[in-house]
């Protein structure tokens, strides 16, 4: 009888590791998100410790308040790393939870170790829990970075109960780093570490502690092959800030991008350069992205973009070559491939420039990923330059959105873009016909166009 009742207390169910959907039986394909081979069997037993889901607790009545009232400025924990403080909106907020994701080896652990050392050297208490590396490995990294003497408290632990017990002892911590959240496990759950149940329970318990203690919590998350943070999306909804660490291993710099931030702006970026002493912040990323630019080569256009509140100049490179294949290739790095297809169709239908028999390659120099539609005009200029063999002026920048009709639409923050181009020594620009820029004094020679055909007419093919 005892064994039978014990089996009834733990029921088996299947949970999708991609979206967190539940299923009563196993299937090869998740019926919710459509992913294959993501259903994993998990046993539902007792709720995780401190989750508030235990039966028998009636709860208490909370006080309800109105919208009107005095609000104080959100306090911040300054890290001293300017680029990181910019991305987080001015520093870490006590009691907040931050999730950072990135590919393996991109530099997440290096950056967080530097952050912990910076806060500890300023008199704060920083705790670093490593679930993937031993203490000796973290110490070797600290010696390589020159941070061995920093008063950072370190432990290699994956048991959630042990971590919570350690946090409750001693003085309150200012910063707690968990590297990574997929390695933690709760004893009350009969599931393997990294599954949806374990990740959700560990995140919920750690966030509850951070809110109660008033410390800043940083969670490191693995990423899937598509580049998104592994695990259910509910994890990203639970935290206050989500950061993505981007970059190519072949390049020396890394980009920290804000995807979600409850205490500051989103889509901000911080630029770092990987050096022998760790990650070094780059104060002027435009000079970094344009540093190796080759002048006089066709197919290269400088785009004046915006990343959050920061203007950023980057080179867009295009290569158009005759294709021996029946189905020419289209390869894009750092830009939306669907955007390129639309742009090629507009060039063909509205400007009479057909690239249907050519291989087209488009690359954003330096490995930066551009999402804003204002890059259309710069990409079109690079394509036309490569197709015609006519190089673009090295001191000219482009920005503007191109519609399906071929019209060039105005972009946001046009005066800020022009000011950044002028500061870096550019002398001319091609911008949309609409948009206010006259009120901003500038020495740039401004050429305004209302249709893509005006740009295409300035190029004549070599043949």
C-alpha positions in Angstrom: 0.0 0.0 0.0 2.8 2.4 0.8 4.5 1.8 -2.5 1.3 2.3 -4.4 0.5 5.6 -2.7 4.1 6.8 -3.4 3.7 6.1 -7.1 0.5 8.1 -7.1 2.2 11.1 -5.6 4.7 11.3 -8.5 3.1 11.4 -11.9 5.0 11.2 -15.1 4.5 13.9 -17.7 6.4 15.2 -20.8 7.7 18.7 -21.0 9.0 20.5 -24.1 12.5 21.8 -23.5 12.0 24.6 -26.1 8.7 26.2 -25.1 7.8 24.5 -21.7 4.5 23.0 -22.9 3.2 19.9 -21.1 2.0 16.7 -22.7 0.6 13.5 -21.2 2.5 11.2 -23.6 5.7 11.3 -25.6 5.7 12.5 -29.2 8.4 13.2 -31.7 7.1 16.7 -32.4 5.9 19.3 -29.9 2.3 20.2 -30.6 2.8 23.7 -29.2 6.0 25.1 -30.8 6.6 22.4 -33.6 10.1 21.5 -32.5 11.3 18.0 -32.9 12.8 15.7 -30.2 12.2 18.2 -27.4 9.8 16.3 -25.1 11.5 15.0 -22.0 9.8 12.9 -19.3 9.7 14.5 -15.9 8.2 13.4 -12.6 5.9 15.9 -10.8 6.5 15.5 -7.1 6.8 18.1 -4.3 7.1 21.7 -5.3 10.5 23.3 -5.2 11.7 24.7 -1.8 10.5 28.3 -1.2 8.2 28.3 -4.3 5.1 29.1 -2.3 3.2 26.2 -4.0 2.9 23.9 -1.0 -0.7 23.1 0.1 -2.1 24.2 3.4 -1.0 27.9 3.2 -4.0 30.2 3.0 -2.1 33.4 2.2 -2.6 36.9 3.5 -4.5 40.0 2.3 -2.2 42.6 0.6 -2.7 46.4 0.7 -3.9 48.0 -2.6 -2.7 51.4 -3.6 -3.4 54.0 -6.3 -1.3 55.1 -9.2 -0.6 58.5 -7.8 2.2 58.9 -5.2 5.8 59.8 -4.6 8.4 57.8 -6.4 12.1 57.8 -5.7 14.9 57.4 -8.3 16.0 53.8 -8.7 19.3 53.3 -6.9 22.1 51.8 -8.9 25.3 49.8 -8.2 27.9 51.3 -10.4 30.4 48.8 -11.9 33.0 51.3 -13.2 32.8 49.6 -16.6 31.3 52.4 -18.7 30.0 50.2 -21.5 28.3 47.8 -19.1 26.7 50.7 -17.2 25.5 52.1 -20.5 23.8 48.8 -21.4 22.1 48.3 -18.1 20.8 51.9 -18.0 23.3 53.2 -15.4 24.3 50.2 -13.4 22.7 47.3 -11.6 19.5 47.8 -9.6 19.5 46.2 -6.1 17.0 43.5 -6.0 16.9 43.0 -9.8 17.7 39.8 -11.8 19.7 40.0 -15.0 20.1 37.2 -17.6 23.0 37.1 -19.9 23.3 34.7 -22.8 25.9 34.0 -25.5 27.8 31.3 -27.4 30.4 29.2 -25.6 33.8 30.9 -25.4 32.4 34.3 -26.3 33.6 35.8 -23.0 30.6 35.7 -20.6 32.6 34.3 -17.7 35.5 36.7 -18.3 33.2 39.7 -18.3 31.4 38.7 -15.2 34.6 37.9 -13.3 35.8 41.4 -14.2 32.4 42.9 -13.0 32.6 41.0 -9.7 36.2 42.1 -9.2 35.3 45.8 -9.9 32.4 45.8 -7.4 34.5 43.9 -4.8 37.3 46.4 -5.1 34.9 49.3 -4.6 33.9 47.8 -1.2 30.9 45.7 -2.1 30.4 42.0 -1.5 30.5 39.9 -4.7 29.7 36.2 -4.8 30.5 34.0 -7.8 29.0 30.5 -8.0 30.4 28.4 -10.8 28.5 25.4 -11.8 30.6 24.5 -14.9 34.2 25.1 -13.8 36.1 24.2 -10.7 37.5 26.8 -8.3 41.0 26.1 -9.6 39.9 26.9 -13.2 38.3 30.2 -12.1 41.4 31.1 -10.2 43.6 30.5 -13.3 41.3 32.9 -15.3 41.6 35.5 -12.5 45.4 35.2 -12.6 45.4 35.7 -16.3 43.3 38.8 -16.0 45.3 40.2 -13.1 42.4 39.9 -10.7 43.8 37.3 -8.3 44.0 39.8 -5.4 40.4 41.0 -5.8 38.2 40.1 -2.7 35.7 38.1 -4.7 34.1 35.2 -2.9 34.1 32.1 -5.0 32.4 28.7 -4.8 31.8 25.7 -7.2 28.3 24.5 -6.4 25.2 23.3 -8.3 22.9 22.3 -5.5 20.2 25.0 -5.2 19.6 24.4 -1.5 23.3 24.8 -0.7 23.5 28.1 -2.7 20.5 29.6 -0.9 21.9 28.5 2.5 25.2 30.1 1.7 23.6 33.3 0.6 21.6 33.5 3.9 24.8 33.3 6.0 27.0 36.3 6.7 26.6 39.9 5.4 24.2 40.7 2.6 25.8 40.4 -0.8 25.7 43.3 -3.3 26.2 41.0 -6.3 25.5 37.3 -6.9 26.6 35.6 -10.1 25.3 32.2 -11.1 27.3 30.6 -13.9 25.2 29.0 -15.3 21.5 28.6 -14.4 21.2 25.4 -16.5 23.6 23.6 -14.1 21.6 24.1 -11.0 19.3 21.4 -9.6 16.7 21.2 -6.8 16.4 18.0 -4.7 12.6 18.2 -4.6 12.3 17.8 -8.3 12.9 14.4 -10.0 14.3 15.8 -13.2 17.8 16.2 -14.6 19.7 19.6 -14.4 18.9 21.8 -17.3 15.4 20.6 -17.9 12.5 23.1 -17.9 11.3 22.2 -14.3 14.8 22.5 -12.8 15.6 25.8 -14.6 12.3 27.4 -13.7 12.5 26.3 -10.0 16.1 27.5 -9.6 15.4 30.9 -11.3 12.3 31.4 -9.2 14.0 30.7 -6.0 17.0 32.8 -6.7 14.9 35.8 -7.9 12.8 35.6 -4.7 16.0 35.7 -2.6 17.4 38.7 -4.6 14.1 40.6 -4.2 14.0 39.9 -0.4 17.7 40.6 0.2 18.1 43.5 -2.1 21.1 42.2 -4.0 21.7 42.3 -7.8 21.5 38.8 -9.3 23.2 37.8 -12.6 22.3 34.5 -14.3 24.3 33.1 -17.2 22.3 31.2 -19.7 23.3 28.8 -22.5 22.2 29.5 -26.0 20.7 27.2 -28.6 22.1 26.7 -32.1 19.7 29.4 -33.3 21.3 31.9 -30.9 18.5 32.2 -28.4 18.8 31.5 -24.7 18.1 27.8 -24.0 15.1 26.9 -22.0 11.5 28.1 -21.9 10.8 31.8 -22.7 9.2 32.1 -19.3 12.8 32.4 -17.9 13.3 35.6 -19.9 9.9 36.9 -18.6 10.8 36.3 -15.0 14.0 38.4 -15.0 14.2 42.2 -15.2 17.0 42.5 -17.8 18.1 40.2 -20.7 21.5 40.8 -22.3 23.0 39.0 -25.3 26.7 38.7 -25.8 27.4 38.7 -29.5 30.5 38.6 -31.7 32.6 36.4 -34.0 35.5 34.4 -32.6 37.6 35.5 -35.6 37.2 39.2 -34.5 38.7 40.7 -31.4 35.6 42.7 -30.2 32.4 41.7 -28.5 29.0 43.4 -28.4 26.7 43.3 -25.4 23.2 44.0 -26.5 20.1 44.8 -24.3 17.0 42.9 -25.4 14.9 43.6 -22.3 15.3 46.1 -19.5 12.7 47.1 -17.0 14.9 49.8 -15.6 16.3 51.4 -18.7 16.2 51.6 -22.5 16.4 48.5 -24.7 18.5 47.9 -27.8 21.5 49.6 -26.2 24.9 48.1 -27.0 28.2 48.0 -25.3 31.3 47.3 -27.3 34.3 45.4 -25.8 37.6 44.3 -27.3 39.1 40.9 -26.3 42.7 41.6 -25.1 45.3 39.6 -23.2 44.1 41.1 -20.0 40.4 40.3 -20.6 37.7 42.4 -22.2 38.6 46.1 -22.7 35.8 48.6 -23.3 35.7 50.5 -26.5 34.7 54.2 -26.0 34.3 55.0 -29.7 33.1 51.9 -31.6 32.7 53.7 -34.9 36.5 54.1 -35.2 36.8 50.4 -34.4 34.4 49.2 -37.1 35.9 51.6 -39.7 39.6 51.1 -38.8 40.4 48.5 -41.4 38.4 50.0 -44.2 40.0 49.9 -47.7 39.3 53.0 -49.7 38.8 52.8 -53.5 37.3 49.3 -53.6 33.8 49.0 -55.1 31.0 47.5 -53.1 31.7 49.3 -49.7 29.3 51.9 -48.3 29.4 53.5 -44.8 26.1 53.3 -42.9 25.3 55.8 -40.2 23.1 53.8 -37.8 21.7 54.0 -34.4 22.0 51.3 -31.7 19.7 52.4 -28.9 20.7 56.0 -28.1 24.2 55.7 -29.6 25.1 56.6 -33.2 27.3 54.0 -34.8 29.1 54.1 -38.2 29.7 50.7 -39.8 30.8 49.6 -43.3 28.4 47.5 -45.4 30.2 45.4 -48.0 28.6 43.8 -51.1 30.0 41.5 -53.8 28.0 41.0 -57.0 29.5 38.4 -59.4 28.1 36.5 -62.4 26.8 33.1 -61.4 27.4 29.9 -63.3 24.5 28.3 -61.4 20.9 28.1 -62.5 19.9 29.3 -59.0 22.4 32.1 -58.0 23.5 32.3 -54.4 22.4 34.8 -51.8 24.6 35.0 -48.7 24.1 37.6 -45.9 26.1 38.2 -42.7 24.9 40.7 -40.1 21.7 41.7 -41.9 18.3 40.2 -42.6 18.3 38.0 -45.6 14.6 38.7 -46.3 15.5 42.4 -46.4 18.1 41.7 -49.0 15.7 39.8 -51.2 13.2 42.7 -51.0 15.9 45.2 -51.9 17.0 43.1 -54.9 13.4 43.0 -56.1 13.0 46.8 -55.7 16.2 47.4 -57.7 14.9 45.1 -60.5 11.3 46.4 -60.6 11.7 50.1 -59.9 15.2 50.9 -61.1 15.8 48.4 -64.0 18.9 46.9 -62.3 18.5 43.1 -62.5 20.8 40.9 -60.4 18.9 37.7 -61.1 21.9 36.1 -62.9 24.4 37.1 -60.3 25.7 35.8 -57.0 25.1 38.3 -54.3 27.1 38.5 -51.0 26.4 41.1 -48.3 28.4 41.5 -45.2 28.4 43.9 -42.2 32.0 44.6 -41.5 33.3 43.5 -38.1 30.5 41.0 -37.4 28.0 43.5 -36.2 24.3 42.7 -36.6 22.1 45.4 -37.9 18.3 45.3 -37.5 17.1 48.8 -38.4 15.5 49.4 -41.8 17.5 52.6 -42.3 20.4 50.5 -43.6 18.5 49.9 -46.8 20.0 52.9 -48.6 23.6 52.0 -47.6 23.1 48.3 -48.7 21.6 49.5 -52.0 24.6 51.8 -52.6 27.0 48.9 -51.9 25.2 46.6 -54.3 25.1 49.1 -57.1 28.7 50.0 -56.6 29.8 46.3 -56.8 27.6 45.6 -59.8 28.8 48.6 -61.7 32.5 48.4 -60.6 32.3 52.1 -59.6 33.8 52.7 -56.0 31.9 55.0 -53.7 33.5 58.1 -52.2 35.4 57.1 -49.0 34.1 60.2 -47.1 30.4 59.7 -47.7 27.8 58.0 -45.5 24.3 56.7 -46.3 21.1 56.0 -44.4 17.4 55.8 -45.3 14.6 53.2 -45.5 13.5 52.0 -48.9 9.9 51.1 -49.5 8.5 48.6 -52.0 7.7 51.5 -54.4 11.4 52.5 -54.3 10.7 55.7 -52.3 13.4 56.6 -49.7 11.8 57.2 -46.3 13.1 59.3 -43.5 15.0 57.7 -40.6 14.9 58.5 -36.9 17.5 60.6 -35.1 18.9 62.1 -38.4 20.7 65.0 -36.7 22.5 62.6 -34.3 23.7 60.4 -37.2 25.0 63.4 -39.1 26.8 64.7 -36.1 28.6 61.4 -35.6 29.6 61.3 -39.3 31.0 64.8 -39.1 32.9 64.0 -35.9 34.7 61.1 -37.6 35.8 63.2 -40.6 33.2 62.5 -43.2 32.4 65.3 -45.6 29.2 64.2 -47.5 26.1 62.2 -47.0 23.2 60.8 -48.9 20.0 60.9 -46.9 16.2 60.8 -47.5 14.4 63.9 -48.9 12.1 63.9 -45.9 13.2 64.7 -42.3 14.4 67.7 -40.4 18.1 68.3 -40.4 18.4 72.0 -41.4 18.1 73.2 -37.8 21.4 71.4 -36.9 24.5 73.3 -38.1 26.8 71.0 -40.0 29.7 71.2 -42.4 28.6 68.1 -44.3 27.6 68.3 -47.9 24.0 66.9 -47.8 22.5 65.2 -50.9 18.8 64.4 -50.4 17.0 61.8 -52.6 13.4 60.8 -52.6 13.6 57.6 -54.8 16.1 54.8 -55.2 16.2 55.4 -58.9 18.0 58.7 -58.3 20.8 56.7 -56.7 20.9 54.0 -59.4 21.2 56.7 -62.1 24.6 57.8 -60.7 26.2 54.4 -61.5 27.0 53.1 -65.0 28.0 49.5 -65.5 31.6 48.8 -66.6 30.3 46.9 -69.6 
